[in-house]
């Protein structure tokens, strides 16, 4: 209260305060003088002269009143939802602190049920707007095998991408195959906390489908 009183022009503040005092004085004057027609008429006249100052003070107070903090938007909610996913699949998923919008996955899914040392590589990149690109790596699904992965990679991409597109209406009905995986496109700009929850649901589903493909 004290801080934004300082922001109001002195003239407006003084006029408003004295206007309030004047209104109180007029009320007392009417009370002691009686409520006959002449005293009421005089009081109305006096009130009309001071009420504008009071109104100006009220307006000024509203202008400088501290605004309520806005509810967290898309990015804040998305980070919260991703923390839940990281905890759910711990220690499979990690946030890449060096690249914005990137999350990594362990190179061996056995880490979910074995205490083993793993390296982490890119799981997906998310531009925060409409596109998210997933990696389908040979190491994740075949380990250090020297067998050709291209055919299996295509099968995994087609299976995973098709399933999430069919299940989530927020996604465009087409996906793009990239050099190391696939790219999904959302149907609209992502701006609200509700949008963030939907994106997280898609990511969660894809991780689950990766685990299913790994176990085949």
SULURUR-V313801 format. One record per residue. RES is the residue in one small letter. SS is DSSP state (alpha for helix, beta for strand, coil for the rest). NEAR is the number of other C-alpha atoms within 12 Angstrom. D_CENTER is the distance of its C-alpha to the mean C-alpha in whole Angstrom. Layout:
res=RES ss=SS near=NEAR d_center=D_CENTER
res=RES ss=SS near=NEAR d_center=D_CENTER
This chain:
res=x ss=coil near=12 d_center=30
res=x ss=alpha near=11 d_center=32
res=x ss=alpha near=11 d_center=30
res=x ss=alpha near=18 d_center=29
res=x ss=alpha near=24 d_center=33
res=x ss=alpha near=17 d_center=34
res=x ss=alpha near=20 d_center=32
res=x ss=coil near=25 d_center=34
res=x ss=coil near=17 d_center=37
res=x ss=alpha near=16 d_center=40
res=x ss=alpha near=19 d_center=42
res=x ss=alpha near=24 d_center=39
res=x ss=alpha near=25 d_center=39
res=x ss=alpha near=21 d_center=42
res=x ss=alpha near=25 d_center=43
res=x ss=alpha near=29 d_center=41
res=x ss=alpha near=25 d_center=42
res=x ss=alpha near=22 d_center=45
res=x ss=alpha near=28 d_center=45
res=x ss=alpha near=26 d_center=43
res=x ss=alpha near=19 d_center=47
res=x ss=alpha near=25 d_center=49
res=x ss=alpha near=26 d_center=47
res=x ss=alpha near=20 d_center=48
res=x ss=alpha near=19 d_center=52
res=x ss=alpha near=29 d_center=52
res=x ss=alpha near=22 d_center=52
res=x ss=alpha near=17 d_center=54
res=x ss=alpha near=20 d_center=57
res=x ss=alpha near=23 d_center=56
res=x ss=alpha near=15 d_center=57
res=x ss=alpha near=13 d_center=60
res=x ss=alpha near=17 d_center=61
res=x ss=coil near=17 d_center=61
res=x ss=coil near=18 d_center=59
res=x ss=coil near=13 d_center=62
res=x ss=alpha near=12 d_center=61
res=x ss=alpha near=13 d_center=62
res=x ss=alpha near=20 d_center=60
res=x ss=alpha near=21 d_center=57
res=x ss=alpha near=16 d_center=57
res=x ss=alpha near=20 d_center=57
res=x ss=alpha near=28 d_center=54
res=x ss=alpha near=20 d_center=53
res=x ss=alpha near=15 d_center=54
res=x ss=alpha near=23 d_center=52
res=x ss=alpha near=26 d_center=49
res=x ss=alpha near=18 d_center=49
res=x ss=alpha near=21 d_center=49
res=x ss=alpha near=27 d_center=47
res=x ss=alpha near=26 d_center=44
res=x ss=alpha near=22 d_center=42
res=x ss=alpha near=26 d_center=42
res=x ss=alpha near=28 d_center=40
res=x ss=alpha near=22 d_center=38
res=x ss=alpha near=24 d_center=37
res=x ss=alpha near=30 d_center=36
res=x ss=alpha near=23 d_center=34
res=x ss=alpha near=17 d_center=32
res=x ss=alpha near=24 d_center=32
res=x ss=alpha near=26 d_center=30
res=x ss=alpha near=17 d_center=27
res=x ss=alpha near=15 d_center=27
res=x ss=alpha near=20 d_center=26
res=x ss=coil near=19 d_center=25
res=x ss=coil near=15 d_center=22
res=x ss=coil near=11 d_center=19
res=x ss=coil near=8 d_center=16
res=x ss=coil near=7 d_center=13
res=x ss=coil near=10 d_center=10
res=x ss=coil near=12 d_center=8
res=x ss=coil near=17 d_center=4
res=x ss=coil near=20 d_center=2
res=x ss=alpha near=25 d_center=3
res=x ss=alpha near=27 d_center=4
res=x ss=alpha near=21 d_center=4
res=x ss=alpha near=25 d_center=4
res=x ss=alpha near=31 d_center=6
res=x ss=alpha near=26 d_center=8
res=x ss=alpha near=21 d_center=9
res=x ss=alpha near=26 d_center=10
res=x ss=alpha near=33 d_center=12
res=x ss=alpha near=22 d_center=14
res=x ss=alpha near=21 d_center=15
res=x ss=alpha near=30 d_center=16
res=x ss=alpha near=26 d_center=18
res=x ss=alpha near=17 d_center=19
res=x ss=alpha near=17 d_center=21
res=x ss=coil near=25 d_center=23
res=x ss=coil near=23 d_center=24
res=x ss=coil near=28 d_center=25
res=x ss=coil near=36 d_center=25
res=x ss=beta near=35 d_center=21
res=x ss=beta near=30 d_center=20
res=x ss=beta near=31 d_center=18
res=x ss=coil near=22 d_center=20
res=x ss=coil near=11 d_center=19
res=x ss=coil near=11 d_center=21
res=x ss=coil near=14 d_center=19
res=x ss=coil near=16 d_center=16
res=x ss=coil near=26 d_center=14
res=x ss=beta near=27 d_center=17
res=x ss=beta near=33 d_center=18
res=x ss=beta near=35 d_center=22
res=x ss=beta near=38 d_center=24
res=x ss=beta near=33 d_center=27
res=x ss=coil near=31 d_center=30
res=x ss=coil near=32 d_center=32
res=x ss=alpha near=33 d_center=30
res=x ss=alpha near=24 d_center=33
res=x ss=alpha near=22 d_center=31
res=x ss=alpha near=23 d_center=30
res=x ss=coil near=12 d_center=33
res=x ss=coil near=13 d_center=35
res=x ss=coil near=13 d_center=35
res=x ss=coil near=15 d_center=35
res=x ss=coil near=15 d_center=34
res=x ss=coil near=23 d_center=32
res=x ss=coil near=20 d_center=31
res=x ss=beta near=25 d_center=27
res=x ss=beta near=26 d_center=26
res=x ss=beta near=31 d_center=24
res=x ss=beta near=35 d_center=22
res=x ss=beta near=36 d_center=20
res=x ss=beta near=28 d_center=18
res=x ss=beta near=33 d_center=15
res=x ss=coil near=23 d_center=15
res=x ss=coil near=30 d_center=11
res=x ss=coil near=23 d_center=13
res=x ss=coil near=23 d_center=15
res=x ss=beta near=26 d_center=17
res=x ss=beta near=33 d_center=17
res=x ss=beta near=32 d_center=21
res=x ss=beta near=38 d_center=22
res=x ss=beta near=37 d_center=26
res=x ss=coil near=43 d_center=28
res=x ss=coil near=35 d_center=31
res=x ss=alpha near=26 d_center=34
res=x ss=alpha near=28 d_center=34
res=x ss=alpha near=35 d_center=31
res=x ss=alpha near=32 d_center=34
res=x ss=alpha near=24 d_center=37
res=x ss=coil near=20 d_center=37
res=x ss=coil near=14 d_center=40
res=x ss=coil near=11 d_center=42
res=x ss=coil near=10 d_center=44
res=x ss=coil near=14 d_center=44
res=x ss=coil near=16 d_center=42
res=x ss=coil near=22 d_center=38
res=x ss=alpha near=19 d_center=38
res=x ss=alpha near=13 d_center=39
res=x ss=alpha near=22 d_center=37
res=x ss=alpha near=31 d_center=34
res=x ss=alpha near=25 d_center=34
res=x ss=alpha near=20 d_center=35
res=x ss=alpha near=33 d_center=32
res=x ss=alpha near=35 d_center=30
res=x ss=alpha near=26 d_center=31
res=x ss=alpha near=22 d_center=31
res=x ss=alpha near=36 d_center=27
res=x ss=alpha near=39 d_center=26
res=x ss=alpha near=27 d_center=28
res=x ss=alpha near=24 d_center=27
res=x ss=alpha near=34 d_center=23
res=x ss=alpha near=28 d_center=24
res=x ss=alpha near=19 d_center=26
res=x ss=alpha near=18 d_center=23
res=x ss=coil near=24 d_center=20
res=x ss=coil near=19 d_center=20
res=x ss=coil near=28 d_center=17
res=x ss=beta near=31 d_center=19
res=x ss=coil near=23 d_center=22
res=x ss=coil near=20 d_center=25
res=x ss=coil near=21 d_center=27
res=x ss=coil near=28 d_center=26
res=x ss=beta near=23 d_center=27
res=x ss=beta near=24 d_center=29
res=x ss=coil near=19 d_center=29
res=x ss=coil near=16 d_center=31
res=x ss=coil near=23 d_center=30
res=x ss=beta near=30 d_center=28
res=x ss=beta near=32 d_center=26
res=x ss=beta near=34 d_center=23
res=x ss=beta near=38 d_center=21
res=x ss=beta near=32 d_center=19
res=x ss=beta near=31 d_center=17
res=x ss=coil near=21 d_center=18
res=x ss=coil near=18 d_center=16
res=x ss=coil near=18 d_center=13
res=x ss=coil near=29 d_center=10
res=x ss=coil near=22 d_center=7
res=x ss=coil near=21 d_center=6
res=x ss=alpha near=22 d_center=4
res=x ss=alpha near=20 d_center=8
res=x ss=alpha near=28 d_center=8
res=x ss=alpha near=31 d_center=7
res=x ss=alpha near=28 d_center=9
res=x ss=alpha near=29 d_center=12
res=x ss=alpha near=43 d_center=12
res=x ss=alpha near=32 d_center=12
res=x ss=alpha near=25 d_center=15
res=x ss=alpha near=35 d_center=17
res=x ss=alpha near=37 d_center=17
res=x ss=alpha near=28 d_center=18
res=x ss=alpha near=25 d_center=21
res=x ss=alpha near=35 d_center=22
res=x ss=alpha near=35 d_center=22
res=x ss=alpha near=23 d_center=24
res=x ss=alpha near=25 d_center=26
res=x ss=alpha near=33 d_center=27
res=x ss=alpha near=26 d_center=28
res=x ss=alpha near=16 d_center=31
res=x ss=alpha near=23 d_center=32
res=x ss=alpha near=26 d_center=33
res=x ss=alpha near=14 d_center=35
res=x ss=coil near=11 d_center=37
